Amino acid sequence: MIKYELSDDTSDEPVTLPDGTVLDGEAAEEFADGLLDRVAAQHPNLIPGRKSLSGGGKHSPTLHVRVPEDVYARLEAVAEVKHVRISQLVRDALDGFLSETAVDIETSVSSRNAPQHH
């Protein structure tokens, strides 16, 4: 089986396949379209993207956040050490923060609703 490496390169430079075939321009587009068609035919239930985090086949909501470069660099470093993607690291951090915050909010609400003894 031939393995291909995915790239974000969208340049107009020719692409050389493992067998030495050089594709450029329209030939490259036709090759890519044909490959996608073959994958779709072999896997008709394939849905682009990762498995739903929400469950039930629903699309998971997305969150876009801007951070300073130093924070991003720290996220990259921690993600690399933990062998996870930054998105997983951020999901875990948000989940932990929200779990702690929920306890704080519940405690705060409970104390406000408690009977006052004078």
C-alpha positions in Angstrom: 0.0 0.0 0.0 1.3 3.4 -0.9 1.4 5.9 1.9 1.1 9.6 1.2 2.0 12.4 3.5 -0.5 15.2 4.0 0.7 18.7 3.6 -0.7 22.2 4.0 1.3 23.2 0.9 -1.1 24.7 -1.6 1.5 26.0 -3.9 1.5 25.4 -7.6 4.8 23.4 -7.4 4.7 19.9 -9.0 4.1 16.9 -6.7 6.1 13.7 -7.1 4.4 10.5 -6.2 6.4 7.6 -4.6 6.4 5.8 -8.0 8.1 8.9 -9.6 5.1 10.2 -11.3 5.1 14.0 -11.4 1.8 15.8 -11.1 1.2 19.5 -11.5 -1.7 21.8 -12.2 -4.8 20.1 -13.6 -3.3 16.6 -13.4 -2.7 17.0 -9.6 -6.3 18.2 -9.1 -7.7 15.3 -11.1 -5.5 12.9 -9.2 -6.7 14.3 -5.8 -10.4 14.4 -6.9 -10.1 10.7 -8.1 -8.5 9.7 -4.8 -11.2 11.4 -2.8 -13.9 9.8 -5.0 -12.4 6.3 -4.4 -12.2 6.9 -0.6 -15.8 8.1 -0.6 -17.0 5.1 -2.6 -15.1 2.6 -0.3 -16.3 4.3 2.9 -19.8 5.8 2.2 -20.5 6.5 5.9 -17.2 8.5 6.3 -17.9 11.9 7.7 -15.0 14.5 7.5 -13.5 15.5 10.8 -13.0 13.8 14.0 -15.6 11.8 16.0 -18.2 13.9 17.7 -17.2 15.0 21.2 -20.9 15.6 21.9 -22.0 12.1 21.0 -24.9 10.9 19.1 -23.3 11.9 15.7 -23.9 15.6 16.4 -21.3 18.1 15.3 -19.3 19.4 18.3 -19.4 23.1 18.8 -16.1 24.9 18.1 -14.3 27.6 20.1 -11.8 29.9 18.6 -9.5 31.7 21.1 -6.6 34.1 20.5 -3.7 33.8 22.9 -0.3 35.6 23.2 2.7 33.9 21.5 4.3 33.0 24.9 1.1 31.2 26.0 0.9 29.3 22.7 4.5 28.3 22.9 3.9 26.9 26.4 0.8 25.0 25.2 2.9 23.5 22.3 5.6 22.5 24.8 3.2 20.8 27.2 1.3 19.1 24.4 4.5 17.7 23.0 5.6 16.3 26.4 2.1 14.8 27.0 1.9 13.5 23.4 -1.5 15.1 22.8 -2.7 17.8 20.4 -3.1 21.3 21.7 -6.9 21.1 21.2 -7.0 18.1 23.6 -4.8 19.9 26.1 -7.1 22.9 26.0 -10.3 20.8 26.3 -8.8 19.1 29.4 -7.8 22.4 30.9 -11.3 23.9 30.3 -13.0 20.8 31.7 -10.9 21.0 34.9 -11.5 24.7 35.3 -15.2 24.4 34.7 -15.4 21.5 37.2 -13.7 23.6 39.9 -15.8 26.6 39.0 -19.0 24.6 39.2 -18.1 23.6 42.8 -17.4 27.3 43.7 -20.6 28.4 42.1 -22.7 25.7 43.8 -21.1 26.6 47.2 -21.8 30.3 46.6 -25.4 29.7 45.6 -26.0 27.4 48.5 -24.6 29.8 51.0 -26.8 32.6 49.6 -29.9 30.5 49.8 -29.2 29.2 53.3 -31.5 30.5 56.0 -29.9 33.5 57.8 -29.7 33.2 61.6 -29.5 36.5 63.4 
